[in-house]
């Protein structure tokens, strides 16, 4: 029996087998309670008021910032910026750092595995600055070969933006090799950690990346709160992304002096209830522990992967080893469109994602137009993984094929 | 939760063994229809003469709903005049929007197999792809 399921109200509401955790995770009661408690007991606009309650709201916000700082191993709390989600964090780097630093002779390197949120901002930067956008390609099984990584960099590479774990492959990418190459040409490294932070320990200090973005809602936290980590010396030198309240020290008719970090990048009122919810999510994850979490996710992944590999006419993308899937199983069923696969699984009350998963260039690179994806969390059970395999086994027959 | 399959025989048959999925070199009206978000892609080919649809076919790929729907549609309009096709088209779209009554749905014959699509918003665009392409094609004439 899985001891964590009782903590998630939605898991006990109906018999849905929820296997779309890479899209968004479910939320434990402690996260929901933390948000509600903020509004019931502490609500005031932080940073602005001189009365006790506003001061308390400010303390709550800054305490949560320190929780996030320790969670990702950042050197100081000012390097943690609250955003809406990973998408906003990546856009912040593109608009603020990208537009102010690049010129025509520069190259921006991204990988073919990127989510659209780590492609479109860089296409915009390339169009507006004249910099060239280059792609690092992966093998059919999702691996990045060292020689191809090396060849993708040049002395003109100024920035490399890459996903830590692809939302289709689930494999952990060789970020250490990327950082090593980036250092030789003086490029900054932007890491999209939306799929890694919820499933494994991630330390910005150990990885030595310059920026890292992730979303709260994929890691048990509320929707609408995310984090951008940035090295202080880079953030200090960057112009603000959004301009408005509480991000400046003084404003005259002609100009403004911007506030110091982190508030320079947090214009407008921060959703503190969301921040507090994210802090509760971090506490929940830490209480479960990475070893336990990864063991449970891997057990489900193994059942799903080994089960699917035995079904004729079913092909799984990526590695043949469960441990290299990060809980993500993306597959195709011969002759059945992924939208139909997911609709049939839905008839068995199994929720999986179908489509291009916001990573069209990767899907095309693999010679496909769409795929179906099941993604596991530690609160999923081995019985759920078995039910998933059993359902996939019936798909072709239910679509009118003889086998 | 109810557990009845949407993928019944009419749909799977038209998807796996479409009657009208082939090139039609004699076509004089040809139009592409695409659902960019799903990757459904069809090319509708018609041979029209004096207000009548003499022949019709399609090529392309997509999910079972898009493929079966266009095949069923061609079944119903080949050999008919354009006005009949336009009436069918309006009726089908009304059914998909959940506005058609029982008598009207019955009039749609096999196309009524797609009636439950009105409860599946994400799949509506698959079901109407062929029909919208037909509408555009007829508007061009």
Interface residues (C-beta under 8 A of the other chain):
Chain A: X14 X15 X335 X336 X337 X338 X339 X340 X343 X344 X347 X348 X349 X355 X356 X369 X370 X398 X399 X400 X401
Chain B: X1 X3 X4 X5 X6 X7 X9 X12 X13 X15 X16 X37 X38 X39 X61 X62 X63 X64 X65 X120 X122 X123 X126
